[in-house]
Amino acid sequence: MNTITQLVSLPKDLNSTLINTESWFIPIDILLLICLFLAILLALLFLFIIFIDKTCHTIPMMFVANSCFACLSLTIIMFWTTIFTLQNDLKQISYEDSSCIFRGYMIYVTGGELFYAYLLQATYSYMTVVYHTRLFWQSAKFQLFLICLMWVSVFICILPHLLTHEIKYQVNDQICQMVLHLSVVAVYNIFYVYIIPMSGIMFIYLKLVRYVKEMNQHITPVNTLVRAQRELKMVYRIMILLLILLTMGVPFTIFVFMGFITEPPKYHLRIAYIFVRISLMFVMIVLFKFTDPVKNAIMKKITRRSNTVVAIIMT
């Protein structure tokens, strides 16, 4: 009788295996799905406002839209991954579907795209201040070429993760990711995805701070100084967005370096990605706060609607 019950309870897919799940898995999965869904809505609203409002059709806003799109892409992949995790947790099975490795690859791609989008945005701010006479470097066509080149290069540069089969299905965490251990690809991933873009942004910020201080010490046209201060403020805001991602990514960083020495604790990727996924919602909220053209466009539409309502009531 027990044998019959076990056979009936087995999932239809022969590649799946019954496992025990912790009580906190499903509530956390649902909470993360809500946070990611809100982040997706905010990103779509942000991009929609940039698309329809003509005051947002500028080169700086093109870079903001690019970083927002990179964040949206990462959030959508995370949302897809969390749905997969929730389904397996509800069924209490470990099952690697056909798209699992692809999702793991895309997490690294879109994560890298986000960091390099911020680096590209900071680089543009630096060029408009230091090389303001090089008009071709600041042209929309050249910057659009750099954005396209960045997307293509990240897709290519993350291929070693896929070709070396480092991305594997982690049964306990119900996700396809690199095994956290010391390897050439793991070190390469840290340098390419995190250290290079973050170091570049910090270097640009420090260079801009020094450049603006030197401008204050010399006789500088007011317009030039104001532009330099505005771009410095932009890079400072990028630093804050990165700080949010880095702060929420501390558990992940700890587990990565722990994996170089010993085996990380059970459910380490689940725990680490809780903070990473929630950080995406905070990034979108702060992006709304920092982007004045988008805020002004929203306020303009709200004011216009309130005036229309008042006019209707008066008549």
C-alpha positions as CSV (number, residue, x, y, z in Angstrom):
1,M,0.0,0.0,0.0
2,N,2.8,2.4,0.9
3,T,4.5,1.6,-2.4
4,I,1.4,2.4,-4.4
5,T,1.0,5.7,-2.5
6,Q,4.6,6.7,-3.2
7,L,4.3,5.9,-6.9
8,V,1.1,7.9,-7.2
9,S,2.7,10.9,-5.5
10,L,5.7,11.0,-7.8
11,P,5.7,13.8,-10.3
12,K,4.9,13.0,-13.9
13,D,8.3,14.3,-15.1
14,L,10.9,11.5,-14.6
15,N,13.6,14.2,-14.4
16,S,12.1,15.6,-11.2
17,T,12.8,14.4,-7.6
18,L,10.7,14.9,-4.5
19,I,12.4,17.0,-1.8
20,N,11.6,18.6,1.5
21,T,11.1,22.3,1.6
22,E,11.5,24.8,4.4
23,S,8.4,26.7,5.8
24,W,9.9,30.0,4.8
25,F,10.5,29.2,1.1
26,I,7.0,30.0,-0.2
27,P,6.3,33.2,1.8
28,I,9.7,34.6,0.7
29,D,9.1,33.6,-2.9
30,I,5.7,35.4,-2.9
31,L,7.2,38.5,-1.3
32,L,10.0,38.6,-3.9
33,L,7.6,38.2,-6.7
34,I,5.6,41.3,-5.4
35,C,8.8,43.4,-5.1
36,L,10.0,42.4,-8.6
37,F,6.5,43.0,-10.1
38,L,6.5,46.5,-8.6
39,A,10.0,47.2,-9.9
40,I,8.9,46.1,-13.4
41,L,5.8,48.4,-13.3
42,L,8.0,51.3,-12.2
43,A,10.6,50.6,-14.9
44,L,7.9,50.4,-17.6
45,L,6.3,53.7,-16.4
46,F,9.7,55.3,-16.3
47,L,10.5,54.3,-19.9
48,F,7.0,55.2,-21.1
49,I,7.3,58.7,-19.7
50,I,10.7,59.1,-21.4
51,F,9.2,57.9,-24.7
52,I,6.1,60.2,-24.8
53,D,7.6,63.3,-23.2
54,K,9.6,65.4,-25.6
55,T,11.5,67.2,-22.8
56,C,13.1,63.8,-22.1
57,H,14.4,63.3,-25.6
58,T,18.0,64.3,-24.8
59,I,21.3,62.5,-24.9
60,P,21.6,62.4,-21.0
61,M,18.1,60.9,-20.8
62,M,19.1,58.3,-23.4
63,F,21.7,57.0,-21.0
64,V,19.2,57.1,-18.1
65,A,16.7,55.1,-20.3
66,N,19.5,52.6,-21.1
67,S,20.3,52.0,-17.5
68,C,16.6,51.7,-16.7
69,F,16.1,49.2,-19.5
70,A,19.1,47.2,-18.2
71,C,17.5,47.2,-14.7
72,L,14.2,46.2,-16.2
73,S,15.8,43.3,-18.1
74,L,17.5,42.0,-15.0
75,T,14.2,42.3,-13.0
76,I,12.3,40.4,-15.6
77,I,14.8,37.6,-15.6
78,M,14.7,37.5,-11.8
79,F,10.9,37.5,-11.9
80,W,11.0,34.5,-14.3
81,T,13.5,32.7,-12.1
82,T,11.5,33.3,-8.9
83,I,8.3,31.9,-10.6
84,F,10.3,28.8,-11.4
85,T,11.5,28.5,-7.8
86,L,8.0,29.0,-6.4
87,Q,6.6,26.3,-8.7
88,N,9.2,23.8,-7.5
89,D,8.7,24.8,-3.9
90,L,5.0,24.4,-4.1
91,K,5.4,20.9,-5.7
92,Q,8.3,20.1,-3.4
93,I,10.4,18.9,-6.2
94,S,13.8,19.6,-7.6
95,Y,13.5,19.9,-11.4
96,E,15.7,21.6,-14.0
97,D,13.6,22.8,-16.9
98,S,15.0,23.4,-20.4
99,S,15.4,27.2,-19.8
100,C,17.2,27.1,-16.5
101,I,20.7,27.4,-17.8
102,F,19.6,30.2,-20.1
103,R,18.1,32.1,-17.2
104,G,21.3,31.7,-15.3
105,Y,23.3,33.0,-18.2
106,M,20.9,36.0,-18.6
107,I,21.2,36.9,-14.9
108,Y,24.9,37.5,-15.4
109,V,24.4,39.2,-18.7
110,T,21.7,41.7,-17.5
111,G,23.6,42.3,-14.3
112,G,26.7,43.1,-16.2
113,E,24.6,45.3,-18.6
114,L,23.4,47.3,-15.6
115,F,26.8,48.0,-14.2
116,Y,28.3,48.9,-17.6
117,A,25.3,51.1,-18.4
118,Y,26.2,53.2,-15.3
119,L,29.8,53.2,-16.4
120,L,28.8,54.5,-19.9
121,Q,26.6,57.1,-18.4
122,A,29.4,58.3,-16.1
123,T,31.9,58.3,-19.0
124,Y,29.5,60.6,-21.0
125,S,29.3,63.0,-18.1
126,Y,33.1,63.1,-17.9
127,M,33.5,63.7,-21.7
128,T,31.0,66.6,-21.7
129,V,32.9,68.3,-19.0
130,V,36.6,67.6,-19.8
131,Y,36.3,67.3,-23.6
132,H,33.4,69.6,-24.2
133,T,35.0,70.8,-27.5
134,R,34.9,67.2,-29.0
135,L,31.4,67.5,-30.3
136,F,31.5,64.2,-32.2
137,W,32.2,62.3,-29.0
138,Q,29.0,63.9,-27.6
139,S,26.8,63.3,-30.6
140,A,23.7,61.1,-30.3
141,K,24.8,58.7,-33.0
142,F,28.2,58.1,-31.4
143,Q,26.7,57.5,-28.0
144,L,24.0,55.2,-29.4
145,F,26.8,53.2,-31.1
146,L,28.5,52.9,-27.7
147,I,25.3,51.7,-26.1
148,C,24.8,49.0,-28.8
149,L,28.5,48.0,-28.5
150,M,28.2,47.7,-24.8
151,W,25.2,45.3,-25.0
152,V,26.8,43.1,-27.6
153,S,30.2,43.0,-25.8
154,V,28.5,41.9,-22.5
155,F,26.6,39.1,-24.2
156,I,30.0,37.9,-25.7
157,C,32.1,38.4,-22.6
158,I,29.7,36.4,-20.4
159,L,29.9,33.4,-22.8
160,P,32.7,31.7,-20.8
161,H,30.3,31.1,-18.0
162,L,28.2,29.1,-20.5
163,L,30.9,27.4,-22.5
164,T,32.8,26.1,-19.5
165,H,29.5,24.7,-18.0
166,E,30.1,26.6,-14.8
167,I,26.4,27.5,-14.6
168,K,24.6,24.5,-13.0
169,Y,21.3,23.7,-11.4
170,Q,21.5,24.2,-7.6
171,V,19.0,21.8,-6.1
172,N,18.7,23.4,-2.7
173,D,18.3,26.9,-4.1
174,Q,16.2,26.0,-7.1
175,I,18.2,28.2,-9.4
176,C,20.8,27.8,-12.1
177,Q,23.9,29.7,-11.2
178,M,27.7,29.3,-11.0
179,V,28.9,27.0,-8.3
180,L,30.6,29.3,-5.7
181,H,34.1,27.9,-5.7
182,L,37.6,29.1,-6.7
183,S,38.0,28.9,-10.5
184,V,39.3,31.0,-13.4
185,V,35.7,31.8,-14.5
186,A,34.6,32.8,-11.0
187,V,37.5,35.3,-10.7
188,Y,36.9,36.5,-14.2
189,N,33.2,37.1,-13.4
190,I,34.1,39.2,-10.3
191,F,36.5,41.4,-12.2
192,Y,34.5,41.8,-15.4
193,V,31.0,42.2,-14.0
194,Y,31.8,44.1,-10.8
195,I,35.3,45.4,-10.2
196,I,36.0,46.9,-13.7
197,P,32.8,49.0,-14.0
198,M,32.7,50.0,-10.3
199,S,36.4,51.0,-10.4
200,G,35.8,53.0,-13.6
201,I,32.9,54.9,-12.1
202,M,34.8,55.7,-8.9
203,F,37.8,56.9,-10.9
204,I,35.6,59.1,-13.1
205,Y,33.9,60.6,-10.0
206,L,37.2,61.4,-8.3
207,K,38.5,62.9,-11.5
208,L,35.5,65.1,-11.9
209,V,35.7,66.2,-8.3
210,R,39.3,67.2,-8.8
211,Y,38.5,68.9,-12.1
212,V,35.6,71.0,-10.6
213,K,37.8,72.1,-7.7
214,E,40.5,73.3,-10.2
215,M,37.8,75.2,-12.1
216,N,36.7,76.9,-8.9
217,Q,40.3,78.1,-8.3
218,H,40.5,79.7,-11.8
219,I,38.5,82.1,-13.7
220,T,35.9,79.9,-15.5
221,P,32.8,80.9,-17.5
222,V,29.7,80.4,-15.4
223,N,28.0,78.2,-18.0
224,T,31.0,75.8,-18.1
225,L,31.2,75.6,-14.3
226,V,27.4,75.0,-14.0
227,R,27.6,72.2,-16.6
228,A,30.6,70.6,-14.7
229,Q,28.7,70.8,-11.4
230,R,25.6,69.3,-13.0
231,E,27.5,66.3,-14.5
232,L,29.4,65.8,-11.2
233,K,26.0,65.6,-9.5
234,M,24.9,63.1,-12.1
235,V,27.9,60.8,-11.4
236,Y,27.3,61.2,-7.7
237,R,23.8,59.9,-8.1
238,I,25.1,57.0,-10.1
239,M,27.4,56.2,-7.1
240,I,24.4,56.2,-4.8
241,L,22.5,53.7,-7.1
242,L,25.6,51.5,-7.1
243,L,25.9,51.8,-3.3
244,I,22.3,50.5,-3.0
245,L,23.2,47.5,-5.2
246,L,26.5,46.9,-3.4
247,T,25.0,47.2,0.1
248,M,22.1,44.8,-0.7
249,G,24.6,42.5,-2.4
250,V,26.9,42.1,0.7
251,P,25.5,38.7,1.6
252,F,26.2,37.5,-2.0
253,T,29.7,38.9,-1.8
254,I,30.3,37.1,1.5
255,F,29.2,33.8,0.1
256,V,31.3,34.2,-3.1
257,F,34.5,34.7,-1.1
258,M,33.5,32.0,1.4
259,G,33.2,29.6,-1.6
260,F,36.8,30.3,-2.4
261,I,37.8,28.8,0.9
262,T,35.1,26.4,2.0
263,E,31.6,25.3,1.0
264,P,29.0,28.0,1.6
265,P,26.0,27.2,3.9
266,K,22.9,25.5,2.7
267,Y,20.4,27.8,0.8
268,H,23.2,30.4,0.4
269,L,21.9,31.5,-3.0
270,R,18.3,31.8,-1.8
271,I,19.5,34.1,1.0
272,A,21.8,36.2,-1.2
273,Y,19.2,36.7,-3.9
274,I,16.6,37.9,-1.4
275,F,18.6,41.1,-1.0
276,V,19.5,41.4,-4.6
277,R,15.9,41.1,-5.8
278,I,14.6,43.6,-3.3
279,S,17.4,46.1,-4.2
280,L,16.0,46.3,-7.7
281,M,12.8,47.8,-6.5
282,F,14.7,50.4,-4.4
283,V,16.9,51.2,-7.4
284,M,13.8,52.1,-9.4
285,I,12.4,54.2,-6.6
286,V,15.6,56.2,-6.2
287,L,15.9,56.5,-10.0
288,F,12.5,58.2,-10.1
289,K,13.7,60.5,-7.2
290,F,16.9,61.4,-9.0
291,T,15.6,62.0,-12.6
292,D,14.2,65.5,-12.6
293,P,12.9,65.5,-16.2
294,V,10.7,62.4,-15.4
295,K,9.5,63.9,-12.1
296,N,8.7,67.2,-13.9
297,A,6.8,65.3,-16.6
298,I,4.7,63.5,-14.0
299,M,4.0,66.6,-12.0
300,K,3.0,68.5,-15.3
301,K,0.5,65.8,-16.1
302,I,-0.9,65.7,-12.6
303,T,-1.3,69.5,-12.6
304,R,-2.9,69.5,-16.0
305,R,-5.4,66.8,-14.9
306,S,-6.3,68.7,-11.7
307,N,-6.8,71.9,-13.6
308,T,-9.1,70.1,-16.1
309,V,-11.1,68.6,-13.2
310,V,-11.4,72.1,-11.6
311,A,-12.5,73.6,-14.9
312,I,-15.2,70.9,-15.3
313,I,-16.5,71.5,-11.8
314,M,-16.5,75.3,-12.3
315,T,-18.6,74.9,-15.5
